[in-house]
């Protein structure tokens, strides 16, 4: 049975368009066309486009990749996120011991080809202990051969990889070696000065991990890594949950970038998305409290949000134009990874489509 779905806004051929509708049948998109005068659709929604892309998903559905570095865990995380409108997911492994990293890399190779599995984000362990956030300092260490071997194996397997490191603790020649493999090097959990940050960019850093968070604040005479990132033409992810970065600072960063199309959203989602309101990480219980994830000290420990909610926040709280916010959640993350942007095409599975109603709730097409 074919359903006709009319949308106020529809992302098609690289822009938001009005007056278009889609037809779906058998769980797939069968047609994109104008809505004819007087025609009554089966469903009217606010927005239709390719599903979102999240480059930083630590866990979902009660599962954390750190606690279960397996292909089954990757599949579960991806499936949970797809139910929430994120069609392409980069499961994220935070700072851990070498054996856990090796298992996660093996899991990524085993899971490669799974629809929606975009690649692996390795966040740490080569970060600055002064900006560790919730990462376990016992596992933070200088760049080492096991990491290089893991990155080499993943690259040879054709699996996209993002590595978050602190540019002040990894030598520039090693950053260049890693970038030359095809790994996207992202600066984060860092106390780098502006000159150190620019040196990292020159060596191959092309992205920044959750801008503002786990970084020293900008000051009038010391812009630091945040100021250097904002002033660069590198990509930068940002958590738009209102807890990690207040709305005004999200807007400031987006509007201050010298080059368009360099800011993108990440959820930094943890196991509580689609799961229970708590989980264990490094032997410590992390709990949802007033919409935020906190540890026993009350410090932020990842985020309790999905990317579709970040998209809503960017429009309704930050005040970004809908098209810009959508690009930040769906298209620019793929640009950051040097991957092709998706388009609504005939035959596309509805699991790879984002359909939001007038109140920005995800609905099934």
Buried (B, 14 or more C-beta within 10 A) or exposed (E): EEEBBBBBBBBBEEEBBEEBBBBBEEEBBBEBEEBEEEEEBBBBBBBBBBBBBBBBBBBBBBBBBBBBBBBEBBBBBBBBBBBBBBBBBBBBBBBBBBEBBBBBBBBBBBBBEBEBBBBBBBBBBBBBEBBBBBBBEEBBBEBEEBBBBBBBBBBEEEBBBBBBBBBBBBEBEBBBBBBEBBBBBBBBBBBBBBEBBBBBBEBBBBBBBBBBBBBBEBEEEEBBBBBBBBBBEBBBBBBBBBBBBEBEBBBBBBEEBEEEBBBBBBBBBBBBBBBEEBBEBBEEEBBBEEEBBBBEEEEBBBBBBBBBBBBBBBBEBBBBEBBBBBBBBBBBBBBBBEBEBBEBEEEBBBBBBBBBBEEBBBBEB
